Amino acid sequence: MGSKQEYILTVTKTLFLILLYFCAGQAVAQQRAQFTQYMFEGLIINPAYAGADEALSMSFILRDQWSGVEGAPSTQIFSAHTLFKKKQIGTGLLISNDKIGVHNDLNISTNYAYHLPVGQSKTLSFGLQAGLHHSMTDYGALGEYSNDPGLYNAAVSRTFFDMGAGLYFKSPELHIGFSVPEIMPKELQFNDSLAVKISQVNYFFFSKYRLTLDHNLDLEPNILFKYMHGIPLSYDINCSIVYRQILALGLSYRRKESLDLIFKCRVTPQLQFGYAYDYPVGRVSKLIAGSHEIAVNYLFRFKHDNVASPR
């Protein structure tokens, strides 16, 4: 009897985490994995960013959401993109793994972007994305009961083809982007009468502006709007202060979800590290713990074009 109660408790906790991740606070959830340091690696939200760094750029981001909570979301993402010598075509690769409880999503996509010069140091980019989305839910991991073969090692999985598109405008001071990274809704079919939607179309609008305070300091406010049908509009507001393009310290607010502290350091002209901590606020703050996010980026470029002069 005790083991049965433990099983029911485990199932309840798992379902609670999934519902909280997808639905809590009405505007908190995004069915596409979200990142606090989105402003440092645009490819994770917009395929038109491929090649925008004008070099081979490789990034890895590890996000541990609601740290210390069993079965809480954990996401890893790897991105790589580069620009062809003509500086008009960019290509990229994006691999992400998102796990929450017994549910796991693996995405692999390729990205293509065309960068059209529209003025001095200004570019308008058009991006396309295509790839595979593999979703699996392993109900067998919730418990092993030989008298219930329907629960023992039960797993539901399916692989989907997906596409995305985006627009991106870049100038030395202003960045604006609009994207739909996953155009095709997805659902898992359990039987003839039960189907669960695991993903819907997400829309992103991003804008960042660089304001030079003096020869050492820049101020970079930015905002990200996120919309998915059936969920109210959500947004992230961030403001970072940047010292000589080497150190950055920022503070973000994610609507009804968290206050976020962001730190970035450019160790060399090619290598930079980033860290973010999300402190939960609002109705969910008593139910979940904070989130940690680590980012590493390496640019295979050996010119000091983007490093401010010490003078």
C-alpha positions as CSV (number, residue, x, y, z in Angstrom):
1,M,0.0,0.0,0.0
2,G,2.9,2.3,0.9
3,S,4.6,1.8,-2.4
4,K,1.4,2.6,-4.3
5,Q,1.0,5.8,-2.4
6,E,4.6,6.7,-3.2
7,Y,3.9,6.0,-6.9
8,I,0.9,8.3,-6.9
9,L,2.9,11.0,-5.1
10,T,5.7,10.7,-7.7
11,V,3.2,10.9,-10.6
12,T,1.4,13.9,-9.0
13,K,4.7,15.8,-8.5
14,T,5.8,15.1,-12.1
15,L,2.5,16.3,-13.5
16,F,2.6,19.4,-11.3
17,L,6.1,20.3,-12.6
18,I,5.0,19.9,-16.2
19,L,1.9,21.9,-15.7
20,L,3.8,24.6,-13.8
21,Y,6.4,24.8,-16.5
22,F,3.8,25.1,-19.3
23,C,1.0,27.0,-17.6
24,A,2.0,28.6,-14.2
25,G,1.2,32.2,-13.8
26,Q,-0.6,32.2,-17.1
27,A,2.1,34.2,-18.8
28,V,5.1,32.4,-17.3
29,A,5.3,29.4,-19.5
30,Q,6.8,29.1,-23.0
31,Q,6.6,25.7,-24.6
32,R,9.9,26.5,-26.3
33,A,12.8,26.4,-23.8
34,Q,13.7,29.9,-22.7
35,F,17.1,31.4,-21.8
36,T,18.0,34.5,-19.8
37,Q,21.1,35.2,-21.9
38,Y,19.3,35.3,-25.2
39,M,20.8,38.7,-26.0
40,F,24.3,37.1,-26.2
41,E,23.4,34.3,-28.7
42,G,20.7,35.4,-31.1
43,L,20.6,32.1,-33.0
44,I,18.6,30.4,-30.2
45,I,15.6,32.6,-31.0
46,N,16.1,33.8,-34.6
47,P,17.5,31.9,-37.6
48,A,18.3,35.2,-39.3
49,Y,21.1,35.7,-36.9
50,A,23.2,33.0,-38.5
51,G,26.5,34.6,-39.6
52,A,25.8,37.9,-37.8
53,D,29.0,37.7,-35.8
54,E,31.0,37.7,-39.1
55,A,33.1,34.7,-37.9
56,L,32.7,31.1,-36.9
57,S,30.9,31.4,-33.6
58,M,30.3,28.4,-31.3
59,S,28.3,28.6,-28.1
60,F,27.2,26.2,-25.3
61,I,24.5,27.1,-22.8
62,L,23.5,25.0,-19.7
63,R,20.3,26.0,-17.9
64,D,19.3,24.4,-14.6
65,Q,15.8,25.7,-13.9
66,W,14.4,25.7,-10.3
67,S,17.7,24.3,-8.9
68,G,17.3,21.5,-6.3
69,V,13.7,20.6,-7.3
70,E,13.5,16.9,-8.4
71,G,12.5,16.5,-12.0
72,A,12.7,20.3,-12.7
73,P,13.6,21.5,-16.2
74,S,17.2,21.1,-17.4
75,T,18.2,22.4,-20.8
76,Q,21.5,22.2,-22.8
77,I,22.0,23.9,-26.2
78,F,24.8,24.0,-28.6
79,S,25.0,26.5,-31.5
80,A,27.5,27.1,-34.3
81,H,27.2,29.5,-37.2
82,T,29.5,31.3,-39.6
83,L,29.5,33.7,-42.5
84,F,30.7,32.9,-46.1
85,K,33.5,35.0,-47.5
86,K,31.2,37.1,-49.6
87,K,29.7,38.3,-46.3
88,Q,26.1,37.8,-47.5
89,I,25.2,34.2,-46.6
90,G,25.3,32.7,-43.2
91,T,24.7,29.1,-42.1
92,G,24.3,27.5,-38.7
93,L,23.6,24.5,-36.6
94,L,21.5,24.4,-33.5
95,I,21.2,21.4,-31.1
96,S,19.1,21.6,-27.9
97,N,18.1,19.0,-25.3
98,D,15.3,19.9,-22.9
99,K,14.2,17.6,-20.1
100,I,11.5,18.0,-17.5
101,G,10.5,15.0,-15.3
102,V,10.0,12.0,-17.5
103,H,9.5,14.2,-20.6
104,N,12.5,14.9,-23.0
105,D,12.7,17.0,-26.2
106,L,15.7,16.9,-28.6
107,N,15.9,19.4,-31.4
108,I,18.4,19.5,-34.3
109,S,18.1,22.2,-36.9
110,T,20.1,23.9,-39.6
111,N,19.9,27.6,-40.3
112,Y,20.4,29.7,-43.4
113,A,20.5,33.5,-43.5
114,Y,20.9,36.1,-46.3
115,H,22.4,39.4,-45.1
116,L,21.5,42.4,-47.3
117,P,23.4,45.6,-46.7
118,V,21.0,48.5,-46.4
119,G,23.4,51.3,-45.5
120,Q,26.7,52.0,-44.0
121,S,27.3,49.3,-41.3
122,K,23.6,48.4,-41.5
123,T,22.3,45.0,-42.5
124,L,18.8,43.4,-43.0
125,S,18.9,39.6,-42.7
126,F,16.4,37.0,-43.8
127,G,16.6,33.6,-42.1
128,L,15.2,30.1,-42.6
129,Q,15.4,27.1,-40.3
130,A,14.7,23.4,-40.9
131,G,15.2,20.4,-38.7
132,L,13.9,17.5,-36.6
133,H,12.2,17.6,-33.2
134,H,12.2,14.3,-31.2
135,S,9.8,14.1,-28.2
136,M,9.7,11.2,-25.7
137,T,7.8,10.7,-22.5
138,D,9.0,7.7,-20.4
139,Y,6.2,6.7,-18.1
140,G,8.1,3.6,-17.1
141,A,10.5,5.7,-15.2
142,L,7.8,6.6,-12.7
143,G,7.8,3.2,-11.2
144,E,7.9,-0.6,-11.9
145,Y,4.8,-2.6,-11.2
146,S,4.7,-6.1,-12.6
147,N,1.0,-6.3,-12.0
148,D,0.4,-3.3,-14.2
149,P,2.0,-3.9,-17.7
150,G,0.4,-0.7,-18.9
151,L,2.8,1.3,-16.7
152,Y,5.9,-0.9,-16.8
153,N,8.4,0.6,-19.3
154,A,5.7,2.5,-21.0
155,A,7.1,5.2,-23.3
156,V,5.6,7.4,-26.0
157,S,7.9,9.0,-28.6
158,R,7.6,10.7,-31.9
159,T,9.9,12.6,-34.3
160,F,8.6,15.7,-36.2
161,F,9.9,17.8,-39.0
162,D,9.9,21.5,-38.4
163,M,10.6,24.8,-40.0
164,G,11.2,28.4,-38.9
165,A,11.8,31.8,-40.2
166,G,13.0,35.2,-39.0
167,L,14.0,38.8,-39.9
168,Y,16.9,40.6,-38.2
169,F,18.1,44.2,-38.6
170,K,21.5,45.2,-37.3
171,S,23.4,48.5,-37.0
172,P,26.2,49.6,-34.7
173,E,23.6,51.0,-32.2
174,L,20.3,49.2,-32.9
175,H,19.3,45.5,-33.2
176,I,15.7,44.5,-34.1
177,G,14.5,40.9,-34.8
178,F,11.2,39.1,-35.4
179,S,11.1,35.3,-35.6
180,V,8.9,32.2,-35.6
181,P,11.5,29.4,-34.8
182,E,8.9,26.6,-35.0
183,I,6.1,27.0,-37.4
184,M,4.5,23.6,-37.2
185,P,2.4,22.7,-34.1
186,K,3.1,19.2,-32.7
187,E,1.1,16.7,-30.7
188,L,1.6,13.2,-29.3
189,Q,-1.1,10.6,-30.1
190,F,-1.6,8.2,-27.2
191,N,-4.6,6.4,-28.6
192,D,-7.6,6.9,-30.8
193,S,-9.2,9.3,-28.3
194,L,-6.3,11.0,-26.5
195,A,-3.8,13.4,-28.1
196,V,-1.7,15.9,-26.2
197,K,-0.2,19.1,-27.9
198,I,3.4,19.3,-26.9
199,S,4.3,22.4,-28.9
200,Q,2.6,25.4,-30.4
201,V,3.8,28.2,-32.6
202,N,5.9,30.7,-30.7
203,Y,6.5,34.3,-31.8
204,F,9.5,36.4,-30.7
205,F,10.2,40.1,-31.1
206,F,13.6,41.4,-29.9
207,S,15.1,44.8,-29.8
208,K,18.4,46.1,-28.3
209,Y,20.0,49.6,-28.3
210,R,23.5,50.6,-27.5
211,L,24.0,54.0,-25.8
212,T,27.6,55.2,-25.4
213,L,28.1,56.9,-22.1
214,D,31.8,57.6,-22.5
215,H,34.8,55.9,-24.1
216,N,34.7,53.2,-21.4
217,L,31.0,52.6,-20.7
218,D,28.0,51.6,-22.8
219,L,24.4,51.1,-21.7
220,E,22.4,48.4,-23.5
221,P,18.7,48.2,-22.8
222,N,16.8,45.5,-24.6
223,I,13.4,43.8,-24.6
224,L,12.1,40.4,-25.8
225,F,8.4,39.9,-26.4
226,K,7.1,36.2,-26.5
227,Y,3.7,35.2,-27.7
228,M,2.0,31.8,-28.0
229,H,-1.7,31.3,-28.8
230,G,-3.7,30.7,-25.7
231,I,-1.2,32.4,-23.3
232,P,-1.1,36.1,-22.6
233,L,1.8,38.1,-24.0
234,S,5.0,37.7,-22.0
235,Y,8.2,39.8,-22.0
236,D,11.7,40.1,-20.7
237,I,13.1,43.6,-20.0
238,N,16.8,43.9,-19.6
239,C,19.4,46.7,-19.1
240,S,23.1,46.0,-19.0
241,I,26.1,48.2,-18.4
242,V,29.2,47.3,-20.5
243,Y,32.8,48.2,-19.6
244,R,35.1,48.5,-22.7
245,Q,33.2,45.6,-24.3
246,I,34.9,43.3,-21.8
247,L,32.7,43.2,-18.8
248,A,28.9,43.4,-18.7
249,L,26.5,43.4,-15.8
250,G,22.8,43.3,-16.3
251,L,19.4,43.1,-14.6
252,S,16.3,41.6,-16.2
253,Y,12.6,41.3,-15.3
254,R,10.6,38.4,-16.7
255,R,6.9,39.2,-16.5
256,K,5.3,37.5,-13.4
257,E,8.2,35.1,-13.2
258,S,11.6,36.3,-12.1
259,L,14.2,38.9,-11.5
260,D,17.5,38.0,-13.3
261,L,21.1,39.0,-12.6
262,I,23.4,38.6,-15.7
263,F,27.2,38.7,-15.8
264,K,29.4,38.4,-18.9
265,C,33.1,38.5,-19.2
266,R,35.2,38.5,-22.4
267,V,38.4,36.7,-21.3
268,T,40.1,37.1,-24.7
269,P,39.0,38.7,-28.0
270,Q,37.7,35.2,-28.9
271,L,36.5,33.7,-25.6
272,Q,33.7,34.9,-23.4
273,F,31.7,33.5,-20.4
274,G,28.3,34.4,-19.1
275,Y,26.3,33.5,-16.0
276,A,22.7,34.3,-15.0
277,Y,20.7,33.7,-11.9
278,D,16.9,33.9,-12.0
279,Y,15.2,34.8,-8.7
280,P,11.5,33.7,-8.8
281,V,8.8,36.3,-8.0
282,G,5.1,36.4,-7.9
283,R,2.7,33.5,-7.2
284,V,5.2,30.8,-8.0
285,S,8.0,32.2,-5.8
286,K,7.0,30.0,-2.8
287,L,6.8,26.9,-4.9
288,I,10.1,26.9,-6.9
289,A,13.7,27.7,-6.4
290,G,16.0,29.9,-8.4
291,S,17.5,29.0,-11.7
292,H,21.2,29.0,-12.9
293,E,22.4,29.5,-16.4
294,I,26.0,29.2,-17.7
295,A,27.0,30.3,-21.3
296,V,30.4,29.9,-23.1
297,N,31.1,31.4,-26.5
298,Y,34.2,31.2,-28.8
299,L,34.8,33.2,-31.9
300,F,37.3,31.8,-34.4
301,R,38.5,35.3,-35.3
302,F,41.9,36.7,-34.4
303,K,41.5,40.4,-35.2
304,H,40.6,42.8,-32.4
305,D,37.8,44.4,-34.4
306,N,35.3,44.2,-31.5
307,V,37.6,45.1,-28.6
308,A,37.6,48.7,-27.6
309,S,41.0,50.5,-27.5
310,P,42.4,51.1,-24.0
311,R,42.8,54.7,-25.1
